[in-house]
Amino acid sequence: MNRLNEEKVLRDPVHGYVRVNEEVIWRCMASREFQRLRRINQLGSTSMVYHCGEHSRFTHSLGVYEIVRRMVNEVKDLRNGLSEYEKTTVMLAGLLHDIGHAPFSHSFEAIMKRKHEKYTVQIITQDSEVNRILKEYGESLPQDVASIIEGTHPNRVLCQLISSQLDADRMDYLLRDSYFTGTKYGEFDLERILRTMRVADDKLVIKVSGMHTIEDYIMARYHMYWQVYYHPVSRSHEALLSRLFQRLVDLCESDSGILEQLPMYKALMNKAVLSNEEYYQLDDATCLYSFQLMERSSDTILADLARRLLNRDLFASASIEKLEEIRERVRKAGYDERYYLYTDRMIQNPYEPYSDHETNGIWMLDEKGRIEELSRISRIVSAICYNSESDDALVFYPKGV
């Protein structure tokens, strides 16, 4: 793995600097597929509530990379236990983990026939600029990076750095989303976590002296979900997106010629799997332009839903217990309930003890070298895990109904 002649640094409001020394990482950052992430908003509908939450998947991916870079260089057991190839590979996995993300966060997946995680692997392992760059540094490098993201790499520690209950992805999005939304809910002591992180029994572990920091991290996750990610106004915007895309699907099935007016969705509606080039064309800007076209559509439902999205004329919300009452009001007002009545249920469990694999939980290392799963020794985490799940079910409908 070639190193750059001098270290490259990028200013970052969360981490101070993002530092790059490896040539392959610098080149992947410049690739067209990674640059596309500048055009994918990290928080999707959340910016309808927190107006400054308009940062991109690009900035988040750089942040995940930086945390992984610090882990493999500052955590002694990782620094000494991983080869240089493994360090570079897992840093690349952190950088590229979201390269296949769809527009509008997860809302867009309502009309996709394939999950964005599959497109991430496809972009890395099949014909793309990123794939060609990676192959220059090793024929197996694309598959090695993809296997870490998929969680199938033989070195389980590498997978845990990218996807676990204490991974670089979660740590960056909590800190970054908290910063850009102007909230304090997602703050925790990253420096202390890195200082107390170890590797034992082929698992990432935290010294028991750092347990209170991990408790803060879990509580940060709990509060961010309820106060930011699951905010009713954000969910109302997602409800509108869902109903608009449902109307688009229904119009396509009735052969109304709608795709001639919206060519950006032709491949998405007609193919089970998009090519890397077709997927590259999908971003937030493309969708926003399509909403402008939909607003002028002769289909009154599609036009109205697009208008509501563009102008933030969101649905009202109420407890799911009022569903039948609201359903009747929606009908009497003349709305088609397929598009103007939407329900969702959000479940929040910020930490789950290990289940199908022993590395799924967060593991604590005591002074005698014994490893214990977090919920067994933390009263706070145990209370969260073993009490009833926190959930919120709402019904969304037009205001004034």
C-alpha positions, 0 to 999 in steps of 0.5 A: 500500500503506497503512502502519500508524500505528505499527510493530507488533512481535511477540516472537520467540525466534529473531529478537528481534522480528518487525516489521510496518509494512504494513497488508495484512500485519498484516491477513493475519496476523489472517485465519482461514486464517493463524491456522489455522497455530497448529494445525499443528505445524511438525515433525510426528513430530519432537516424538516425539524432541525433546519441545520441538519443538512450535512451529507453522507459524504461528511459522515463517511469521512467521519467514520473513516477518521474514527476507524483510522484512530482506532487502528492507530491509537488502540494498542491491541489493534495497532500491534495486532493488525497487519498494514493491509488489514488496517488499510482495508478496514479504513476503506470499509469505514470510508465506503460503507455508505457509498450505495446509500439512496436519496432521502435517507431510508425513505426512498427504499420504499420504491427500491427493489434492493436494499442500499447495503447491496448496492454498496457491495455492488459498487465496490465489487463490480465495474465502477471507478472505486472498484478500478482504484481498489484493484490497482492495489490488490486484486482481492482488495474490493472483495476484502473491503466488501466482506468487512461491510457485509460482516463476513470477513474472517477477522471478526474484529475488523467487522466489529469496527464497522458494524456492531453495537459500538462501531465507528458508524454509530459513534460518528453519526451520534456526534455529527447529527447532534452537532448539526441539529444543534442538540446535545443529546448525542454527545459522549466521550469518544476520547475515553472510549478509544483510551479504554478499548482493547481486544480480547478473545477475538472481540473488541472490549472496553475496560471496566473503568470505562463503563460509565462512558459506554452508559453515556453512549447508550443513553445518547443513542436512546435520546437521539432516536426519540428527540431527533430521528423519531420526531413526529414532524420528521416522520410526517415528512417520511409519511408524505414521501412514502405516499407519494412514491406509492402513488407513483408505483400505482400510476406506473402499474396502470400504464398512465405514461407517467414515466415519460414525464419522469424519466429519472425513475424509468430504470428504477421502476422497470428493473430489479437491479440497477447498474452502477451507472444508473444508481449513480444518477439517483441523488437528492437533487434528482428527486427534488427536481422530480417533485417539481415535475410531479407538482405540475402533473395532471394527476391531482393526487401526485401533484398535491403530494409533491406540492406538500413535500416541496412546501413543507405542508406536512400531515398532522399526527395523532395516536394510533388509538384514534385511527378509526375516527381519523379514517372516517374523517379522511373519507368524509373530507374526500381524500383517498385514504390509500394516499392520505392516511398513513400509520407507523410504529417506531420501536426504540431499543438502544442496546441489545445483549448478544444473541446469535453471535457472541460479538454482538454485544458490548463486552467489558474487561475487568481487572482480572482479565474476565470478559462480561457482557455489558448488561450483566454488570451495568444496572442502567443498561440492564434496566433498558434491556430487560424492561418493556420496549419503548414504542410510539405508534402514530397515524398521519393525515391531512391537517384540518381534517 
